[in-house]
Amino acid sequence: MPAASSEELTARQVRLSLGGSVHDPLDPVGRLLFTVLAMVAEFEADLIRMRTREGVRVAKAKGRLHGRQPKLSAKQEAHLAVLVGTGEYTTLEVAELFGVGRSTVYRAVHRAGARAGASVRSDRATPTGGVTSR
């Protein structure tokens, strides 16, 4: 949720209650308090971003930044692609069978097709290292 501007807070008749005192954003003290609180909030957000970037940098340096682990192994993806490719099962049925979403099935089928296309292209290579024309 984006931060509200002082005009928005004023329009909504927001008041700040601190230690029993109620401060209006229209008076000088209230405006000062709202400004200081906004600065502190922005400072905290900057600290969080800086620490996150530093943590990512350290993890990359240690080789521990791998992202999310795949739901399916390469063998499962290949089997899934065969099941979908035969037309015997729908995408939804295969997704339920493997316990994944339909989008995961579509990505797996796409990757399997890309791998199959790559192996076909590598099979067409000539002994001299060139690729034959079609």
Number of C-alpha atoms within 10 A of each C-alpha: 3 4 9 10 11 16 11 11 15 14 9 9 11 13 16 14 11 9 6 7 9 11 19 19 21 15 9 11 12 17 15 14 16 20 14 12 12 16 12 12 13 13 12 12 12 12 12 12 12 11 12 12 12 12 13 13 13 13 13 12 10 9 9 10 13 8 6 6 7 8 12 16 11 13 9 13 21 17 15 23 22 15 17 19 14 9 9 11 15 13 22 15 14 19 19 12 11 16 12 14 13 16 12 18 22 16 13 21 22 14 16 19 15 12 13 12 12 11 11 11 12 12 11 13 13 10 7 6 8 9 13 10 6 4
